[in-house]
Amino acid sequence: MVRTSVVALLIAGTALTACAPVDPAAPAVDQAALAAAIASPSRTDSNRARDAYRRPFETLSFFGVERDDTVVEIWPGGGWYTEILAPYLASGGGTLYLAAPDWGRSGIAKLQQANPTLYGSARIVDFPVFDGKAAEVPNGSADVVLTFRNVHNWRMGYRREGKPDYSLDAFRQMHAMLKPGGVLGIVDHRLPEDASAERERTSGYIKTSTVVRLAEQAGFRLAASSEINANPKDTADWPDGVWTLPPSLALKDKDRAKYVAIGESDRMTLKFVKP
């Protein structure tokens, strides 16, 4: 469904720390259906335990995801958000695309094997696509594109893709798949604006200004930002980068109690619109 435009958030410099409300003209989320999806018994206990850090109800409400939307989840990984999106969209006749390269689909496969009724209708597509390959999400077909903690990966690049930094390519492809008025929702580990840009290549964190710049270069307009997923305890300067913190706990038992007490990373939550 085509969405109404929202007023752009005014940016002071490059820092985005204010929490902006959703435009009152934006579509209303079915809160009961979303709450039911989050409470679904199909979710795994380990994923449910992280709700306090990932705040799925607040996050999906902020992005304005509706039950009958066509939604593309980019790089779903182990399927943390897929476990919520699948029952939520199924309750309203929506469509779910799960977009990942062939080497990043093991989590999707496990979900489909465990519950083919719930996840079998999800459309598995390649993302990103290179070398002239046709996009597998039709251009102008999606109401919402969501990606959680992935932009930093594209910024760092992956040798297996043969691309040192394909973040702008990814944003352009996400822009193409959205309808005019469609929403791009991004959550990612936030690097302080005064940190060295080189740390975006190694730490797993990325600056908000970098994400905004990439989105705008691809043709998006910033609609709103939120502190829903902020964590002021995270100083983003850990010995093994963001993976030092839960859930990875890369240092194993070393200072484990310290990092568990800090919790998961400080994250930006940004809502963009395709004009």
C-alpha positions, -999 to 999 in steps of 0.1 A, spaced: 0 0 0 12 35 -8 21 55 23 17 92 30 48 113 32 62 123 66 79 155 76 118 153 74 136 155 107 158 186 110 194 176 116 217 197 137 251 190 123 256 153 118 244 140 152 209 126 155 202 121 191 167 135 195 137 112 195 112 122 169 76 112 170 60 93 141 40 115 118 3 114 129 -7 110 93 13 78 90 -7 45 90 -15 31 124 0 -3 134 -24 -30 146 -10 -30 182 -30 -61 193 -18 -81 163 18 -70 168 17 -78 205 2 -113 197 30 -120 172 56 -110 198 39 -133 223 36 -161 198 46 -196 211 65 -202 179 92 -178 191 123 -194 207 129 -187 244 165 -175 236 151 -149 212 123 -139 235 149 -132 263 164 -104 242 132 -84 239 143 -60 266 173 -50 244 157 -52 210 123 -37 218 104 -53 189 70 -37 197 83 -2 199 106 -6 169 81 -21 145 55 4 157 80 33 150 86 20 115 48 17 109 48 -19 97 12 -30 89 -2 -65 88 -10 -64 51 23 -49 40 48 -64 16 79 -64 38 115 -72 29 137 -82 58 173 -78 46 198 -103 60 176 -119 87 205 -139 101 192 -164 126 157 -150 122 152 -130 154 129 -105 137 116 -131 113 100 -150 142 79 -119 148 73 -107 112 61 -140 99 31 -145 122 23 -107 122 21 -105 84 3 -139 82 -24 -125 104 -32 -97 79 -24 -113 45 9 -95 41 39 -108 22 74 -114 36 106 -115 16 137 -128 33 167 -113 14 202 -127 20 231 -142 0 231 -180 -4 258 -183 22 237 -164 48 205 -185 48 212 -212 73 190 -194 99 161 -192 75 165 -229 66 163 -239 103 131 -219 108 115 -234 77 125 -269 88 111 -264 123 79 -248 112 71 -250 75 35 -239 80 46 -206 94 77 -198 74 72 -218 42 54 -190 25 83 -165 29 99 -157 -3 137 -163 -1 157 -140 -24 192 -130 -30 206 -97 -16 226 -78 -26 229 -87 -63 259 -78 -84 274 -83 -119 242 -75 -138 221 -101 -121 184 -92 -120 170 -81 -86 148 -108 -70 125 -83 -52 105 -66 -80 112 -29 -83 85 -7 -67 68 -37 -49 77 -33 -12 59 -12 14 86 -16 40 123 -27 39 138 -35 73 174 -43 82 187 -48 117 224 -45 125 236 -50 90 248 -17 75 281 -19 94 287 -53 77 283 -38 42 305 -9 52 333 -33 63 328 -54 32 330 -92 27 358 -109 8 335 -136 -4 315 -108 -23 347 -94 -37 336 -59 -26 355 -40 1 325 -17 7 292 -22 -10 270 -2 14 259 23 -13 251 -5 -37 229 -21 -10 211 12 -3 204 17 -40 189 -18 -43 167 -12 -13 155 20 -27 146 3 -60 125 -24 -44 103 1 -24 72 18 -36 71 56 -37 63 66 -1 77 33 12 97 31 44 132 19 50 138 10 87 173 7 100 187 -3 134 225 -5 138 253 -3 163 261 34 168 296 48 167 301 82 183 304 110 157 338 121 170 353 86 166 378 78 138 361 68 106 385 39 103 367 23 133 337 17 110 359 -8 92 368 -29 122 346 -24 152 311 -34 141 299 1 149 289 28 123 282 65 126 247 77 122 259 104 99 274 77 76 241 58 74 222 90 67 247 100 40 244 66 23 206 66 24 204 102 10 229 93 -18 206 65 -28 176 88 -29 160 84 5 147 111 28 152 109 65 118 109 82 125 104 119 150 90 144 144 74 178 162 65 209 142 33 213 172 11 211 197 34 228 221 21 256 241 49 273 262 23 291 278 13 258 309 34 251 316 16 218 354 12 226 356 -24 236 386 -47 229 368 -69 204 345 -43 191 307 -46 194 311 -84 197 326 -79 231 291 -72 244 261 -96 246 249 -116 229 283 -125 213 305 -121 244 336 -126 223 359 -126 253 341 -156 268 345 -156 306 370 -126 307 351 -97 324 319 -115 316 299 -100 344 310 -65 334 298 -69 298 266 -86 308 258 -57 331 264 -32 302 240 -52 280 236 -51 243 250 -23 221 238 13 218 218 14 186 205 41 162 169 36 150 163 55 117 132 57 95 137 68 59 111 73 32 114 69 -6 99 101 -21 
